[in-house]
Amino acid sequence: MQNALLRRHVTYLAGHSPYYRQAFAAAGVAPSQVQSISDLARFPLTSKDDLALHHETFHCVPPEEFVDLCLTSGTTGKPVALPQTFQDLGRVGFNEEMSFRIAGIGRGDRVLVAAAMDRCFMAGLAYFLGLNRVGALAIRGGSSSINALAELVRDHRPTAVVGVPTLLLRLAEALQSRGSQPVELGVERLICIGEPVRRADLSLSVLGRRLTEVWGAKLFGTYACTEMATAFTDCEAGCGGHVIPELIIVEIIDERGEVLPPGHIGEVVVTPLQVKGMPLLRFRTGDMAALHCEPCSCGRNTWRLGPILGRRAQMLKYRGTTLFPSAIFRVLEEIDWIRGYYIEVFNEFELSDRVRIVVGSADAHADAAAVADRIAARIRVKPEVSVVSPEDILEKTLQPDKRKPVMFFDYRETTHKGNE
């Protein structure tokens, strides 16, 4: 099925996409060369820069066929517009329907959507469309007000909540401050978006464990981005996000662009299938993860994408060690008195970065040196650590034009950061 869909996809690109028609000619490839997924490696990769620089040449339909404008989150640069046709919105709804069903959501559920539907973001709209198809009640709470979300939970008792994990933890704390115990409010499932809640070995992270304890709910990790218009969602087995095979093809590539076998960590490259308005081929997400092909106990036969371990552009070279910010974040999550954090990275030497970690705490006895020692014990290098107030952390990380907290600030020169 995927091979047939891929052949149709590449033929459609060659016939309707000015960008890919030129890219195929420059690479000396033709649709007839694609018979199976293994042939994809012959075709060029697509980057975020390509989308920004050649935007309208990716369009495959006349402007009047677009009915909705979606913008990327802009987490790694200026937001890019991805307009949707009516058919594309139906595809997005189908994707979210499948994702919710994988997570056990069905008719009769009441689902609080703690994600934005405004600012042209796809997330909140996609969840709303998916819940409509499932037959569940959508409670459109958004993500801008913790107080409003707390009232919705107390007044309307959702059976599931969709949101960024750190926001869900803040929501639980807000409910507790009002005398309500989240574990007693009837929430059975937390659908976590935007941030990983599992480690590379698929076990729950410290943040994931905290969420399950405070809410008493089952946790489901997800991964998606606007460009792929598809999601990978955990089933109850928690063995990675299941691929929806009729909607997307996934590759994992190394630094040279070579495709890696299952189980190896590399950059996630996706080819979203059955997109009409602005279809993409071999899109580089910049995210690092591994594919898993072992049988899942839930009975599904699809491969699964493991947790996102970091971004390729955020890889740090620090005193002879290569690591991702997520390795540091996992240590910080284990320290009870820390209330928020972020990392700043600067040029130091050609082969080493300067890393500054800023943590928030209201504890007058908060010890930056102890945090540095704890990080050093885990990753073998001791970074610079500063302690500020939790309010300072929120002011830095919660930005009005971003849909999730920004916790990595890269001040290295562009030439040092590479392509991203």
N, C-alpha and C positions, 0 to 999 in steps of 0.2 A: 504494500500500500504506500509506504513512504517513498519507495523508488518511483512509483507512478506519479505521485504528487510532486516529487522533486523534478521529474522530467517536464511536467506541465508548468511548474514554477519557472524553471530556467527558460523555457520557450516563451512564456508570457513576458519575462523581463526583456528578452531579446527583441520582442515585437513591440513593446510598449514603453520601455524605460530608456530615455535618451542617455542617461548616465551609464547604465549597464551595457547598452549597445556599444558605446565607445570603449568601456572598460574591457569587454570581451574581445573587441577588435585589437586593442593594445596588447592584450595578453595572448592573442592568437588562439583563442578557444571558441567553441561553438556549442549550442545546445545539444547537437547530435552526439557530442562527446560524453554526455551524462546518461549513463544507463542505470547506475546505482549510486548509493551514498558514497561509496569508496572513490568515485570519480570527482567528488566535490573538491578534493585537494588540488585539482588542476586549475581551479577558478580563483580569481583574485579575492582578497579579503576586503571588507568595507570597514572604515574607521569612523569615529565620531567627527573627526576633522573633515572627512569626505562629505558627511551630511551637512556640516556647517558651510563648507565652501561651495558645494554644488547642489544646494538644497532642492530647487525646483526641477532640476533635471532628473530627480528620482521619481517625480510624479508620473503616474501611468494613466491617469484619466483627466479629462477637462476639469477646470476649476469648479464648474457648476455641479459636478457630481460629489463634491465634498460636502458633508453635512455637519461635521464637528471638527473643532480644532483642538488638538492635544499638544501640550508642550512638555518636553522632558523637564526633570526636576532642577537641572542646572547645578547639580552637586559638583560636577567636575569641570564646569565651564558655562558659557552662555547657553540658555535653554534653546533647544531646537524644536521647530514645529513639525508635528507629524499629523497632518489632516487625515480624517477618517471618512470613508464612504458609508452609506447605510449598511452595505454588506459587511464592511469591516467592523462596525459596531455590533452587528449580529454575531460575528466571530468572537469579539471580545466577550460578549455576554455568554456565549457557549463555553469559552475557556473558563470563565469564573464559575459557571454552573458546574463544570467537571471538577474544578478545584474544590469548591465547597462540598460536593458529594464525596470526594476523596477524604475530606476532613470530617465526614459524618454529619454535615448540615443538611436538613431536609425540610419538607413541608411541616409547618407547626413551630419551627424554631423562630425565635425573636433575636435578631442579630444587630447589635450596636456597631455601626460603622464609624470608627474614630479615625477617619481619613478624609482629607479635603476633597470636595467636589468642585470647588471654585478654582480660580487661577489657571484654568485650562489643564489641570492635572488629570491624568487618566485614572488613577487609582480608585478614588471614591466613586466615580461614574461606573467603572468596571464592576466593582463590588455590588453596586445597586442593581445593575443589569443582571448580574449573575444570580443575586438573591431573588429577583423577579422570576427568573426562569426556574429556580428551585421551588418557589412557592413559599419562601420564608418571609417573615415580616422584617423589612429594613428600617432601622432606626438611625436616621442620618444625623449623627452627632457632630461630625467634623473633628478637627484636631486643634482648634484654636483656643478652647476654653476647658480646662480641667474641671472647673466648678460646674459648668454646664453638663459635662459628661457624667460627673458624680450624681447630679440630680436625675439624669436619664436612667442611670443604673438603679438608683433607689426607687424611682417612681414607676419604671416600666419593666424592671426585672428581666433583662435580656438573658437568653440561654447561651449566647456566644458573643464575643467581642472581637472585632478586627482592629488592629492598631499596631503602631511601632512599640516594641517591647519596653523601651525605657519610658514611653508615655503610659503604658499599661501599669508599670510599677508606680509611677507618680499618681495615677488614678487610684490605685489601691491605697496609697498613703493618704490621699485626700479623703477617701471614704473613711479610713480609720480615724482621721482627725475630727470627723463629724460624728464619731461614735458608732459607725457601721463597720462590721467585719465582712470584707469581701467574700470570704469563704462561705458566708451564710446567705448570700444574695442570689444564689441560683445559677451563677454562670458556670456552665459545664465545659466550655471550650474557649480557648484563646487562639485566634488566628494571627500569628505574628508576622508582620511585614517590615521590610526595610532594613532590618538588622538580624544577623544570625543568632539563634538561641541554642545551637549545638556546636560541639567541637568537631575537629576533623575525624575523630573516631565515632561520630554520631551520638555520643553521650551528651546530655544536657550541659550547657555552660552554667556558670554560677548564676548569671542573670536568668537563665531558663529555670533553674531550680528555685530561685527566689519567687518567680512568678507562679510556679505550680504550688508552692507552699502557701503564699499569701492569698491566692484565689481558690485553691483547692480544685483546679480545673485541669483538663488535659490540654497539652501544649502542641501546636502544630506550626512548624516553621514553613515559610514560603520564600520564594525568590522570584523576582520579575524585574523588568525595566520597561519603560515606555516603548523603546524601539522594537522590542521583541513581541509586544502585545500578547504575551503568553506567560503563564505562571507555572512554577514547579512547587507542588504542595506536598507536605508530609501526610502519610496515612497514619493510622493509629499505631503502626509498628515503629514509626519514627526512624526509618532507615534511609532518609533522603527524600527530596522532592521528586515525585513521579513525573516523567516526561509524558505529555499528551501527544502521542505520535502523529496524529492527523493534523496537528497544528505547528509542529516545530521539529527541526533536526538540530542536534547538539554535537559539537566537536570540542575537544580539548587540545590546545596546541601548545608547543613549547616556545622558547624565545626565538627560535629560527622559523617558526610558523609551521613546523612539522606536527602532524596529528599524533596525539599520544593514545595509547591503549587505556581501557578502563582501569581505574585504580590509581592512575598517575595524576598528580596535581599540575595544572597548567591554566592557561587563559580560556575562559568560556567563550566559544564562538557559536553563534546561532543563525539559523536560516528559518525565519517564520514562514510557514506555508499558508496558502489560501488567503493572502492579503491582496486586495485589489488596488487601493489607492496609491500607497507608497511602499511597495514590497522591497525587502532587502535580501541580500545574499551574503552569507558568511560574515555577519556583523560581529566585530570585536567588542565585547562588553567591557573589557578591561578588568573583569573580576576573575579571581583565581579559585578553582575548585577541582573536584575529581568526579568522574562518572562511576556509578556502581551497577554492575550487571548481575550480581548474585540474586537468586530468587527471593522475593519478599514474602514474609509470612502472611501478608494480607491477601495473597492469592493473585495479585496483579503481576503481569509478566513484563511490564515496561521497565526500562532502565530508569535509574534515579540519579539526580544531581545532588552531590553532597553539599555541606554548608560552605558558604563563601568565606574563604580564609583571609582575604584581603584584596586590595586592588594592585594591579601590576605597577601602576604609576606611583603607588605609595610605598613600594618596597624600599626599605632602609638599608644602607650600608654603614654600619656603626662599629668602629673599632674591631674590624676583622670579622664581624658577624653580619649575616644577611637575615633580616626579619621583617615581618609585617606589623603594623600598628595593633592589629587584633591580638597578637601575642602579649603585648603590654596591657591592652584593655582587659584581657582575661585575669591578669594579676590584680589590677585595680578593682575589679568587680568582687574580689574575695575580701577586700578590706572594708569592714562594716562602717567605719566612720567617714568614708569618702562619699560625698554627695555630688557626683558629676565630675567630669574630667575632659581634658583634650590634650592633644600633642601638637607641638610646633617643631618643625624641622628646618634647619638652615644649612647652607654650605659651610663646610669647615676645611676639608682637604679634598683632593680629587677623588680619593677612594674612601672617604669617610664623611658622614653627615654629623652635624651637631643636633642632638635631640633634646628638647625641653618638654617635660611633662608637667602639666598644671592640674592640680586636683582641688576640689572644693571641700570645705569642712567648716562646721560651726564649732568644732571642738578646739578650745584654747590650747590644748596640749597636743594637737596634731603634729606629728613628727615627719618632716619631709625626708630626713635621712633614713628613717625606718622604711619608708616606702621605696626609696632607692635601693636599699639593701634587699628588700623582698623581691624587687624586680630582678636585681642582679643574681639572686639565688635561682631564679627560674630561667633567665635568658643569658646568663653568664657575662653580662656587661652592666655597668652601673650608670644610668643616665642622670641628667640634671632634673631635679624635682622641686616644684614650688607649690605652696599651699595658699589658696585664696578663699574668699567666701563663696558659698553655694550660689549666691546672687550674681557674683562676677562670672561664674561658670555659665549660668543661664544666659546672661547678657551676651556672652561670646558665642555660645553654641546654638542658641535658638534665634535663627535669622528669619525675618518675615517672608523672604522670598524662597525659603527652602522648606520642603515638606517633612524633613527629619533633622535631628540635631547634627550640626557639623562638628566633628570631633578631631579632624585632622587638618592642620594648616601648613601648607607646603610653601616655604619661602625660599626654596632653592631656585637657582637660575633655570630658565627654560631648557638650556642646553644640558643641564645636569639631570633634569627630570626625564628626558627622552621625548617620546612622541606624545604623551598625554599632557 
